[in-house]
Amino acid sequence: MALAATEVNPGGSAKGDALVEPQWLSEHLHDAELQVVEVDVSPAAYDEGHIDGAVLWNVYGDLRDSEYRPVDGLPAIQDLFERSGIGPGSTVVFYGYASAMGFWLMKVYGHLDVKILNCGRTTWVESGLAWTKEAATPIRTHYPVTAEDGGIRADSRSVEAAIGDRTRTILDVRTESEFRGERFWPSGGSEPGGRAGHVPTAVNISIEALTDEHGAYRPSSKLREIFSSIDLAGDGDVIVYCTIGGRASTAWFVLTYLLGAGHVRVYDGSWAEWGRMAGMPVETELKAE
């Protein structure tokens, strides 16, 4: 299952094979060691149709609890991997709304062979590739999860410690209206007990333009332009957040795997946690009436 020659980033790990094109996935779709996973915020899109053999990870059912907190504990993560048909030697390909979130989670727990499909659902369907409404029922595997990589995950304490620290960058990748404090959720909804706004000293870079009309990631020159305010070659820590971790994981994936930046971590609690914590500082850019 060899892909194109890989590129080694400054940290020493291979980055060049993190994306796969639709034709490659179509040709390898039924390989014994391959598992495809769609990641979305509800089952709606998956139920309407999905890549043949793909399982669904529902962000609000599999990756978050009822309080929007990241699912915690090695047993829960191990169960997710095993019931998804993923073994230690599996090649796992993610696609869907929050594909990078699945990719990041597998890397947190040390899985080696993880990739993202470099196109959107619509492009896959319009290309006439394998598509079905039948839910996949993979054979349960055994996957001993023993520890996580804290080097790519940040918690609220790490974010709080980075406020005002010039050696570290807090990167908010939500929309401008969310950053300004006009809305708590991307949809515009408010959150009882939650505060809209942003983490003090955070830099706002909206990431809607990372992919093209086909859902493929843009050339590195364009990606570098989008992240031009981030020192990609520097040694400073970058902590990325959004609302529930999906967009933050996407930014982390681009910065780390497509642009070769080091020291990038995802605050996966993100605004759903921070904005609901009474003791954490929140800034807005709204004018007082």
Sequence and secondary structure as in RCSB ss.txt:
>XXXX:A:sequence
MALAATEVNPGGSAKGDALVEPQWLSEHLHDAELQVVEVDVSPAAYDEGHIDGAVLWNVYGDLRDSEYRPVDGLP
AIQDLFERSGIGPGSTVVFYGYASAMGFWLMKVYGHLDVKILNCGRTTWVESGLAWTKEAATPIRTHYPVTAEDG
GIRADSRSVEAAIGDRTRTILDVRTESEFRGERFWPSGGSEPGGRAGHVPTAVNISIEALTDEHGAYRPSSKLRE
IFSSIDLAGDGDVIVYCTIGGRASTAWFVLTYLLGAGHVRVYDGSWAEWGRMAGMPVETELKAE
>XXXX:A:secstr
   S   B TTS B TTSEE HHHHHHHTT TTEEEEEEESSSHHHHH EETT EEEEIIIIIB TTS B  SHH
HHHHHHHHTT  TT EEEEESTTHHHHHHHHHHTT S EEEESS HHHHHHTT  EESS               G
GGEE HHHHHHHTT TTEEEEE S HHHHHTS SSTTS   TT   SB TT EE   GGGB TTS B  HHHHHH
HTTTS TTS SEEEEE SSSHHHHHHHHIIIIIS   SEEEETTHHHHHTT TTS  B      
